[in-house]
Amino acid sequence: MIIRTMNEQDIEQVNGIERVAWGDSAATLDQISERMRVFPEGSVVAQTSDGKLIGYASSQLVNQISNKSWDLQTDSGTIKATHFETGTIAYGVSMSALPEGAKYSVGAAIIQHYYDIFIKSKRCSVLCLGSRLPGFKRWQLENNGDIKQYLAQSFGGFSRDPELRLYQKNGFQLLWEIPDYYPDVDSDNYGAMIVQR
Ligand SMILES: CC(C)(COP(=O)(O)OP(=O)(O)OC[C@H]1O[C@@H](n2cnc3c(N)ncnc32)[C@H](O)[C@@H]1OP(=O)(O)O)[C@@H](O)C(=O)NCCC(=O)NCCS
């Protein structure tokens, strides 16, 4: 499997990956095209040796780490008004993979690619993104705790949250929680801003 910059011929397949991973919240053809047009090297795909696309991610460059919602931080997922070519902070806009991507660790490979092109290259000082927290709602109902208590728990240095844990295992550290970051019932709409440098 390789991670490579996406091109126009990939748009339909990427939309298919998004629909499998995100259902009704999938990125539209228009959002996918705009992200690629505004910041070409920020949109990448994971491709198997037989040519099939199994993963997709997009990113933008910004000048500050924010606690606003994903919608505001990404200009409704288009990055038209939020990407700054001279920005020194890379912000992960989206990531998705087909279920078969698990055997290739698509998420880890995409994160490594972004690390290489943004941090290792010294183009940016920090790579950041907002993780959903899909384990939070259930934990809250069972334990009657709040978001800070949820995030404070550590198991061998990793969060109890499955999505946040994926990012921590790939080098990210927690900065802060963001209420109403992204509409997601399981996360009670919370997100966690995370960074690596
Ligand atoms: C995140 C994603 C791209 C990772 O793909 P992948 O590299 O093929 O890896 P997997 O799907 O096997 O996930 C890796 C681990 O992360 C966990 N994970 C990641 N996102 C998760 C989520 N939203 N909910 C629950 N667990 C999640 C998995 O349980 C798995 O844990 P394990 O290694 O302990 O089994 C893929 O799971 C996906 O497309 N998810 C839906 C969209 C999404 O949540 N994107 C990330 C936010 S932008």
The ligand as an SDF file (V2000), in Angstrom:
LIG
                    3D

 48 50  0  0  0  0  0  0  0  0999 V2000
  -10.1390    6.0930   11.6200 C   0  0  0  0  0  0  0  0  0  0  0  0
   -9.9280    5.1210   10.4770 C   0  0  0  0  0  0  0  0  0  0  0  0
   -9.5290    5.8700    9.2000 C   0  0  0  0  0  0  0  0  0  0  0  0
   -8.7690    4.1730   10.8710 C   0  0  0  0  0  0  0  0  0  0  0  0
   -8.6930    3.1660    9.9040 O   0  0  0  0  0  0  0  0  0  0  0  0
   -7.6400    1.9530    9.9950 P   0  0  0  0  0  0  0  0  0  0  0  0
   -6.2610    2.4750   10.0200 O   0  0  0  0  0  0  0  0  0  0  0  0
   -8.0000    1.0150    8.8950 O   0  0  0  0  0  0  0  0  0  0  0  0
   -7.8130    1.3080   11.3700 O   0  0  0  0  0  0  0  0  0  0  0  0
   -9.0510    0.6410   12.1360 P   0  0  0  0  0  0  0  0  0  0  0  0
  -10.3450    1.0080   11.4960 O   0  0  0  0  0  0  0  0  0  0  0  0
   -8.7410   -0.8150   12.2890 O   0  0  0  0  0  0  0  0  0  0  0  0
   -8.8970    1.3940   13.5160 O   0  0  0  0  0  0  0  0  0  0  0  0
   -7.6980    1.3130   14.2640 C   0  0  0  0  0  0  0  0  0  0  0  0
   -8.0490    1.3870   15.7210 C   0  0  0  0  0  0  0  0  0  0  0  0
   -8.6890    2.6390   16.0070 O   0  0  0  0  0  0  0  0  0  0  0  0
   -9.9440    2.4550   16.6260 C   0  0  0  0  0  0  0  0  0  0  0  0
  -10.8600    3.5160   16.1440 N   0  0  0  0  0  0  0  0  0  0  0  0
  -10.5600    4.4930   15.2880 C   0  0  0  0  0  0  0  0  0  0  0  0
  -11.6080    5.3070   15.1040 N   0  0  0  0  0  0  0  0  0  0  0  0
  -12.5820    4.8300   15.8520 C   0  0  0  0  0  0  0  0  0  0  0  0
  -13.9150    5.2310   16.0940 C   0  0  0  0  0  0  0  0  0  0  0  0
  -14.4620    6.2960   15.5140 N   0  0  0  0  0  0  0  0  0  0  0  0
  -14.6570    4.5160   16.9560 N   0  0  0  0  0  0  0  0  0  0  0  0
  -14.1540    3.4330   17.5500 C   0  0  0  0  0  0  0  0  0  0  0  0
  -12.8950    3.0050   17.3660 N   0  0  0  0  0  0  0  0  0  0  0  0
  -12.1240    3.6980   16.5260 C   0  0  0  0  0  0  0  0  0  0  0  0
  -10.3610    1.0350   16.2010 C   0  0  0  0  0  0  0  0  0  0  0  0
  -11.2220    0.4580   17.1790 O   0  0  0  0  0  0  0  0  0  0  0  0
   -9.0290    0.3060   16.1530 C   0  0  0  0  0  0  0  0  0  0  0  0
   -8.6410   -0.0790   17.4470 O   0  0  0  0  0  0  0  0  0  0  0  0
   -7.7590   -1.3890   17.6980 P   0  0  0  0  0  0  0  0  0  0  0  0
   -6.4740   -1.1640   16.9510 O   0  0  0  0  0  0  0  0  0  0  0  0
   -7.5890   -1.3810   19.1780 O   0  0  0  0  0  0  0  0  0  0  0  0
   -8.5610   -2.5100   17.1530 O   0  0  0  0  0  0  0  0  0  0  0  0
  -11.2080    4.2540   10.2120 C   0  0  0  0  0  0  0  0  0  0  0  0
  -11.5260    3.5430   11.3800 O   0  0  0  0  0  0  0  0  0  0  0  0
  -12.3950    5.0740    9.7780 C   0  0  0  0  0  0  0  0  0  0  0  0
  -12.5490    5.4100    8.5990 O   0  0  0  0  0  0  0  0  0  0  0  0
  -13.3070    5.4050   10.7300 N   0  0  0  0  0  0  0  0  0  0  0  0
  -14.5200    6.1720   10.4160 C   0  0  0  0  0  0  0  0  0  0  0  0
  -14.2110    7.6230   10.1660 C   0  0  0  0  0  0  0  0  0  0  0  0
  -13.4290    8.2570   11.3150 C   0  0  0  0  0  0  0  0  0  0  0  0
  -13.7830    8.1050   12.4800 O   0  0  0  0  0  0  0  0  0  0  0  0
  -12.3630    8.9920   10.9930 N   0  0  0  0  0  0  0  0  0  0  0  0
  -11.4840    9.6050   11.9950 C   0  0  0  0  0  0  0  0  0  0  0  0
  -11.9370   10.9420   12.4120 C   0  0  0  0  0  0  0  0  0  0  0  0
  -11.4720   12.1710   11.2480 S   0  0  0  0  0  0  0  0  0  0  0  0
  1  2  1  0
  2  3  1  0
  2  4  1  0
  2 36  1  0
  4  5  1  0
  5  6  1  0
  6  7  2  0
  6  8  1  0
  6  9  1  0
  9 10  1  0
 10 11  2  0
 10 12  1  0
 10 13  1  0
 13 14  1  0
 14 15  1  0
 15 16  1  0
 15 30  1  0
 16 17  1  0
 17 18  1  0
 17 28  1  0
 18 19  1  0
 18 27  1  0
 19 20  2  0
 20 21  1  0
 21 22  1  0
 21 27  2  0
 22 23  1  0
 22 24  2  0
 24 25  1  0
 25 26  2  0
 26 27  1  0
 28 29  1  0
 28 30  1  0
 30 31  1  0
 31 32  1  0
 32 33  2  0
 32 34  1  0
 32 35  1  0
 36 37  1  0
 36 38  1  0
 38 39  2  0
 38 40  1  0
 40 41  1  0
 41 42  1  0
 42 43  1  0
 43 44  2  0
 43 45  1  0
 45 46  1  0
 46 47  1  0
 47 48  1  0
M  END
$$$$
